[in-house]
Amino acid sequence: MQAYLSTRNVVTQDWNPEWIFARTMSPNNMEYDRTPKHVGFVAATQGGGANGVTQTMVDAYFMANGRPITDPNSGYISSGFSNFQAPFDVQARNTFNQWVGREPRFYVGVTYNRSYWLFQQGSSTPVITIMEYNGNSGRVQSLSDVTPTGYIVRKNTVGNGNNRGALLLRLANIYLNYAEALNEAEPGNTDILKYVNLIRKRAGIPEYGSAELEAPSGQAAMREAIRRERRIELAFESVRYFDTRRWKIAEQTNSGDFYGMNLQASGDAFYTKTLLEVRKFLPRDYLWPIPNNEVLKNELLVQNPGW
């Protein structure tokens, strides 16, 4: 519970010691889109819920033992249901096994189907988010003000987004920047694991090189570990967009099939992995085109490649 609260509060508590750079008194306009529709409950608990999370991002989170779901030793189960109490909940609930036993940052970051809404705000009955087609936050309620994926971003939601500081840079970002740069310049430096493990320790998962989890072996493996840690720790903080471009991996990570839940179904059928869209990222997309009227102003100005 301590790790869950720590990873949640670091972005929701204004001007805590880990905030390095932020704007003051800025309305959080994403709060509405990160609050599910919740038809039938009091207005204070209702939102649009349109800020979705892809299955790819859901799958990126570690299990509670600090291992990715692709690790045979992770304990990940892809089907069925279990009685499970999430760290934000007041009781155990019947939960899809893909969401059982994940690391604390998953429960901070993602609202999933039939999960307890943290901000009850005077509701006489427990607010449970149901994103199935016929649910209180499902497609039957709206074509636009509901999740586009079957998941909704939960991170940085406080139940009242007015006049909050807008976080732009925090300490974890600096730690991970340092570890990444050091791994490229001086592979094997002990500070690399030190600063990555500071992030993992706060997140409540085993540190690399501990008795529970082996350390990445070699520069390439460490690079991938740092990139995965950045993706999870800094999720939904406008970092991944730029990371994939500066690493020149966006052609792989931002292209192809993207999945979510079956938004047209209720009951068990909702939990079917469903193709939502096919995305395409081309080499030219690393740079934006220069407006043609600007190019015409200077005959020596060259348009960016591919445009």
N, C-alpha and C positions, 0 to 999 in steps of 0.2 A: 504493500500500500504506500509506503514511503517513497519508493521509486516512481510510482504512478503520480503521486501528488507533486513530486519534484519536477518531473518532466512536463506536467501540465502547468504548474504555477510559474515556471520560468518564462512562459510566453503570455500568461494572463494577468500576472501581478505587475502593475505598472511600476517602472523604474526600480525593479529589483537589481541587486548588485551585478547580475550578469548582462544587463542591458548596456551596450556600448554606445549605440547611436540610435536615436528615435526621434519622431516628431511629437510635439505636445498637443493634447486636446484635439484628437482627430477622430471623428465619428467612424466606427468600424462598419462600413457599408456591406461587408461580407457576412455580417452576423445573420441577416435575414436569409441569405442563400445557404447558410450552414445550419439553419434551424429547420427541421422537417415540417411538413405541411400540418400534421396533427389535427385534422378535421375532427370536430366533436369535442375538443378540449378548449380550455380558456384561451382567450386571444394572446395572452402573454407567452404562451408556449408554442404559438404558431408562427411558421415562416414559409419560405419558398422551397428550401431544400434542394436547389438546383445546382449547388456546387458539388459535383459528383467525384467519386474516386474510382479509378479503373481497377479491374482485377489484377492487372500487372503490379500496381502499387500495393494492393492488399497482400499479394504474394511476396513482395519484397521484404516485409517485416520478418524479423527473426521469431523463433519460438522462445519460450521462457528460458530454455537452456542455452540461449545465445547462438543457436545454429540456424542456418537458413532452412526453409522447408524442403529444399532439394537434398539436404544431407540425410542419408539413411538413418543416422542416429538422432535426428531431430525430434522424432515422436509425432510428426505431423500426420493427421488423418484427413483425407480429402472428402469423405462422404459420411453420412449418418449424423446422429445427434447425440448430445450428452447433456446431463444436468450440470450446469456450470455457472458460477457466480463471477461476473466481471468485477474488477476493482472499483468501478464507479457505481455498482448496483447495490441494492439493499437486500437482495436475496438471489438464490440460484434460479436460473431459468433454462428451459429447453433450448439449446444453442447448437447451430450447425457446427460440426466438428472442425471445419476449416478455421473457425474463429475461437476455438477453445485452446487455452494454454499458450497463447501468444505473448510476446514481450509487452511490458507496460506501455511502451510508446504506441503500439497498435491501438490500445484502448483509449489513449489520449487523442489519437489522430482520426479515428474512423467510427462513424455511426453505422451499424449494420442492422439487418432486419431483426425485428422483435427484441431490440435492446432497450434498456431503460433510459429515458431521457433525463439527463442530470439536473435540469432546471425545471422543477415541478411548478414553482411560482403560483401557489394557491389552488392548484387543481385538486378537486375532491377525490379523484381516482388516479392511480399511478399512470403516468404518461409513458406508454410503450410505443415505440416507432415501428409501424408496420408498413413496409414498402412494397408488399405484394400488390397485385393489380387492384384488388378490392379493399386494400388496407387504408388506414387513416392518412397515410402519406404515399399512396399508390396512384397509378395512372388514371384510375377511375375518377380521381378528385380533380385532376388538371392535366393538360397536355404540356404545360411549361413549368409550373411551380411545384415540380416534384423531381426526385432524383433522376438523372439521365443514365445511371449505371447500376442502381441497386445498392449503392453505398453513398454516404454523404460525408464531407469533411467535417470533423468535430473539433479539431485543434483550433485553439484561440477563440473558442466560443465561451461566453460567460453568462449568457442569458439576458444581457443588457449591454449593447455595444456602443452606447452613446458616450462621447467625450472620453475616449481612452487614448493612451499613448500608442502611436503606431511604430512598432518595432522594426528597425531596418538592419541592425547588426547586433549580434549577441556573442558572448564569450565562446560558446561552442563552435561557432563558425571560425573564429580566430584559431582555436586549438586545432581544428581539422585542416585549416589552411596551412598551418605550420607543419603538421605531420605530413601532409601531401608534398609540400615543397621540400622537406627534408628527405623524404623517401626518393625523390627524383635527384637531389643533389648529393646525398650521402646515405645510400642504402645501408641498412643495418644499424644506424645510429639508434641508441637506446631510447632517445626522446620520442621516436616515432611511435613505438608501442605505448610509451608513457602517456602521451596525450590522446591517443585513440582510446586507451583504457580508462582515462578519466571520464570520457563520454559514456562508455559502456558501464562503468561503475555507477554513475549517477542514474543510468537507465535501469539499473537493477538486474543486469544480465552478466554472466561470467566474463571475466577479462581474458583476452588472448594471452596465452602462456601460463595460464593458471592450471590447477589440477583438473578442472572441469573442461577446459578447452585449449587445444593446441594453438600455437601462434602461426600465422601465415608464414610460409617458407619462401624466402626470396623476394626480390623487388617487385616482380609482376604480381605475385599473390598478395603482397602488402598493398600494392596500388589498388587492386580490386576490393580489398577489405576496406580501405579508406573511402573509396567511392561508394560502396554500399552503406557505410556508416553515415556519410554525408546525405545520401538519399533518404535515409530513415530519420536521422536526427533533425534535419532541416526541411523535412517534408512540409509542403504547403506554405513555405516562407519565401517563395519567388527566388529560389536558388538553383533548383534542378534545371530549369529552362536554360540558364547560362552555363551550367556545368557541362551539359551534353554538347554544347556548341564549342566551348573552349577545348574540350577533350577530343573534338572531332569524331564523336561516336553517334551523333544524332541520326545519321542515316540508318543505323541499326536500331537504336533505342526508340526513336520517334516515328518509325515506319512500321507498317505491317498491320496485323489484326489486333484489335483491342476488344476485350471482353468485359462483361459484367454479369449480373443476374438476369433472369428471364422476367422482364418487367410486364409482360402480357399475361402472366400466370399468377395464381395464388396457390397456397398450400405447398406441398413438396416440390411441385414443378417449378416454383419460383427459383429454387436453388440450382437450377441447371445453368452451367456456364454457357453464355450466349454471346455470339458475335454482335457487337454494337456498331463498329465502323472499321474501315480500312484506311489507315493514314499513310501519307507519302511525304517523305522528307528527301529532297534532292540536294546534291552538292551546292547548287546555287543558293540554297536557303540559309547557308551560314552567313551570308551577307544580304542586306536588303538592296533593292534596286535604287539607283540614283534617279530622282524625278527627271523626266525628259526635258522639262523646261530649264532645269539646272544644267544638263548636259549641253543644251543648245547655247548657253551663255558663254561657254569656253570650249573651243575646238580641240584643246589639249586634254580636256577631261574625258577619261575613259570609263565606260559603264562597267559595273561589277560583273564578274564572270557569270555567264549563263542567263543574263537578263537582256 
